[in-house]
Structures are given as structure tokens and as C-alpha cells.
Amino acid sequence: MEDAESIAKKPRFSSGFPADFFSDPSRIVPIVGNGSDDEEEEKQQPAAAPVASTPLDLEWERFQREVVNAPDANETKKEAYENATVFAEPVLASEIPEGFPAPETQSDRRSRSKRQKELDDRELIMDRLLEEERAQEEADMKVVSMKNRLDLLRQKREAAKAAKASSVPA
């Protein structure tokens, strides 16, 4: 029990420092809170800001306001996003995106199939002409070989007649 009474008699400091620890009142550590989780209580009891007298103190206070205690960037972005109004004029989009080929129409398909049929017919005609030309060349070669054979036979006959005529004494 004596321990409880002696603890109760000792002065308690919320900041952990005795009241007369700082000799300069402008350097007093502000009381950060009384341990409660209620933000409303903390907002109702703002910490007493020391009065700045030197330019260095003024600069330090400005630094704390602008940098240390600056509003959260995400919150300001969120507010700006929520308050933003987006408006754009409607624009007709083309049915065919850039870089894509145009879709084929019925007439395009017909004309393409007609061109393909004409091309196939021309190829068929050219194949027939080449085949006929080859056949003609083969026939010409046969004719030439037959003429050569006929000439050879004529020469043999003439040679045989000449040999017969020279062997018969007159």
C-alpha cells in the first residue's frame, strides 16, 4: 500500500520532462496527446505554438507548416479527382480502325471471283497452247526424220542402180 501512495504523490508529466526542464519557453516540447484515440478531442485542444521571434524560428515554423504538417498528397489528389468534371464533345468513330483492311462487300467478292476465273481460264488456254506447240514440234521432228530416211533410201537405190549399171557390160 505504501508503494501505491508514494506513486500517487509523485508528480506525473505527460511529456516525460519536468515542468521547468526547458529554460527557454520557445523550446518547450508540445504535448502530443493525452493517449486517447478520439481525434475530435485532439482537434478541440490545439497545442500552443510558441511565438517566433527570430527569422530562423519563422523559417522553421514555415517549414513545419509546408513540409512536415503538409496535407497528404493522396488526399488532395483524391479531392481533385472527386471534384473534377470531365466533358468531351461526341466524336463519330470510324467503323474501320486505322491500319485494318476494309471489309469486303458482295460486289468486291464477285469481282474478285470473276477476275480469278478469268485468270484460271487464261492459264488453261496458255497450257493448251504450250501443249499444242510441243506436239507440233514433235510432229515436225518426225517429218524431218522421215524425210531424212526417205533421202537415205533414195541414195541407196541410186547407188544400187549405179552399181548394177556399172556391173552389167554393155
Residue pairs with C-beta under 8 A, 6 or more apart in sequence:
11 18
13 19
14 31
14 34
15 29
15 31
15 32
17 29
22 28
22 29
25 50
26 50
26 51
26 52
26 53
26 57
27 50
28 50
30 47
30 48
30 49
31 47
32 47
33 42
34 41
36 42
49 61
50 57
52 58
52 60
52 61
96 102
96 103
104 112
